[in-house]
Amino acid sequence: FLGPLCNEQKCPNSRCSYEYQHHLYDCILCDGHGTCLTNGTCLCDSGWKGEDCSILHCPGGCSGHGSCKLGGTCDCDPGFGGADCFDVFCPNNCTVWDDGVESGMQGDCVVLRDPPCCGLEPTCKFTEESETPCTERATGLEVTPSHKVSATCVCADTYTGDDCSVQIADLIIRQNA
């Protein structure tokens, strides 16, 4: 038991010390990453989980496309973003343009995920009845199930290249020069 009246239950991975000379009572509670509740359970700080708050935790486990950093934030792999690295981006965003008057893209970004589901289906086989197609995250999951993902630009008629940055007319002129 802990506390000035010795009536609070001790939380897991909590260490207390008493310094007699200055009458100081000091505790590191819940591995230093949470608050010890009077019932002996830990309420973990953001970015930590586990019975004793000792496990580093990031949203969705960074979806398998990033690494979890201290404080519970994801450092996403190149081409991925969002708080949980679930969002995927096409090369150069399929060449977004803005001339000050109009703006647009020279192609469409097509994202494919395999398997196409994100969590609640036991076998993760996509059907019309699937609750969580992988275009959205399943709610309440500790970790987004691992899945392969690709993002490809489908270029408008007059553009080509991985990021739709090459005008076909320019390419033809260069080839015939």
C-alpha positions in Angstrom: 0.0 0.0 0.0 1.0 3.6 -0.7 0.1 7.1 0.2 0.3 9.2 3.4 -2.4 7.1 5.1 -1.1 3.8 3.5 -4.6 3.2 2.1 -3.8 3.3 -1.6 -3.0 0.1 -3.5 0.4 0.0 -5.2 0.3 0.1 -9.0 2.5 -2.2 -11.1 6.1 -1.1 -11.7 5.9 1.7 -9.2 8.9 2.5 -7.0 8.8 4.6 -3.9 11.5 5.9 -1.6 11.6 7.9 1.6 14.4 10.2 2.5 14.6 10.4 6.2 16.9 13.4 6.6 14.5 15.8 4.7 11.3 13.7 5.3 10.7 13.4 1.5 8.4 10.7 0.1 9.0 10.2 -3.6 7.4 7.7 -6.0 7.8 6.9 -9.6 4.4 5.5 -10.5 3.4 3.3 -13.4 7.0 3.2 -14.8 6.9 7.0 -14.9 4.4 7.0 -17.8 1.1 7.2 -16.1 -1.0 8.0 -13.0 -1.6 5.4 -10.3 -5.3 5.2 -9.4 -6.4 4.4 -5.9 -7.6 1.0 -7.0 -4.1 0.0 -7.9 -4.4 0.4 -11.7 -2.4 2.6 -14.0 -4.0 5.3 -16.2 -1.3 5.6 -18.9 -0.1 8.8 -20.5 -0.6 9.4 -24.2 1.8 7.2 -26.2 2.1 4.5 -23.5 0.0 1.3 -22.8 0.2 -1.9 -20.7 -0.7 -2.8 -17.2 2.2 -0.7 -16.0 2.4 1.8 -18.8 5.8 0.5 -19.9 5.0 -0.2 -23.5 5.5 2.5 -26.1 2.3 2.9 -28.1 1.4 4.7 -31.4 -1.9 5.0 -33.2 -2.7 1.9 -35.2 0.9 0.6 -34.6 1.9 3.0 -37.4 0.0 0.7 -39.8 3.2 -1.2 -40.5 4.4 1.8 -42.5 6.4 3.7 -40.0 8.2 3.5 -36.6 6.8 4.5 -33.2 8.7 7.4 -31.5 8.7 8.5 -27.9 5.5 10.4 -27.0 3.4 8.0 -29.1 4.0 9.6 -32.5 4.6 7.8 -35.8 7.6 8.6 -38.0 6.1 7.5 -41.3 8.0 5.8 -44.1 8.5 7.8 -47.4 5.2 8.0 -49.3 3.0 7.5 -46.1 1.5 10.0 -43.7 -1.2 10.7 -41.2 -1.1 10.2 -37.4 -1.0 6.4 -37.9 0.9 6.3 -41.3 -2.2 4.8 -43.0 -2.4 7.5 -45.7 -0.4 6.8 -48.8 0.6 9.3 -51.4 1.4 9.0 -55.1 4.7 10.2 -56.5 4.7 14.0 -56.7 0.9 13.8 -56.0 0.4 13.0 -59.7 1.9 16.4 -60.5 -0.4 19.0 -59.0 -0.3 22.3 -60.9 -1.4 25.8 -60.0 -1.0 28.7 -62.4 -2.5 31.3 -60.1 -5.9 31.1 -61.9 -6.6 27.4 -62.1 -5.2 24.3 -60.4 -5.5 20.6 -60.8 -3.7 17.3 -61.2 -2.3 15.8 -64.3 -3.5 12.3 -63.2 -5.4 10.4 -60.6 -3.8 8.6 -57.6 -5.1 5.0 -57.4 -4.4 3.3 -54.1 -4.7 -0.5 -53.9 -4.4 -2.4 -50.6 -4.0 -6.2 -50.2 -5.8 -7.6 -48.4 -8.5 -5.0 -49.0 -9.8 -5.0 -45.4 -8.6 -3.4 -42.3 -9.4 -5.4 -39.3 -12.8 -6.6 -38.2 -13.2 -9.5 -40.7 -11.6 -12.6 -39.2 -10.2 -13.7 -42.6 -10.0 -10.2 -44.1 -11.8 -11.2 -47.3 -13.5 -8.2 -48.9 -17.1 -8.7 -49.8 -20.0 -6.3 -50.3 -20.9 -6.9 -46.6 -17.4 -6.1 -45.3 -17.6 -3.6 -42.5 -14.1 -2.2 -42.9 -12.8 -1.9 -46.5 -9.2 -0.7 -46.3 -10.1 2.7 -47.6 -11.0 3.5 -43.9 -9.4 2.4 -40.7 -11.3 0.0 -38.4 -12.2 1.7 -35.2 -10.9 0.4 -31.8 -7.9 -1.5 -33.2 -4.6 -1.4 -31.3 -2.8 -2.1 -34.6 -3.9 -1.9 -38.2 -3.4 -5.3 -39.7 -0.4 -5.5 -42.0 -1.2 -5.1 -45.6 0.6 -4.4 -48.9 -0.3 -1.0 -50.4 0.6 0.6 -53.7 -0.2 4.1 -55.0 0.0 4.6 -58.7 -0.7 7.6 -60.9 -3.2 7.1 -63.8 -2.3 9.9 -66.1 -4.7 12.1 -68.0 -4.7 11.6 -71.8 -1.9 14.2 -72.5 0.5 13.2 -69.7 2.8 10.2 -69.0 5.5 9.2 -66.5 5.4 7.8 -62.9 4.1 11.1 -61.6 2.3 12.3 -64.8 4.9 15.1 -65.2 5.8 14.5 -68.8 3.5 16.0 -71.5 3.1 13.5 -74.3 3.4 16.2 -77.0 6.8 17.2 -75.6 7.9 13.6 -75.5 6.9 13.1 -79.2 8.7 16.3 -80.2 11.9 15.2 -78.4 11.7 11.7 -80.0 11.3 13.1 -83.5 14.0 15.8 -83.1 
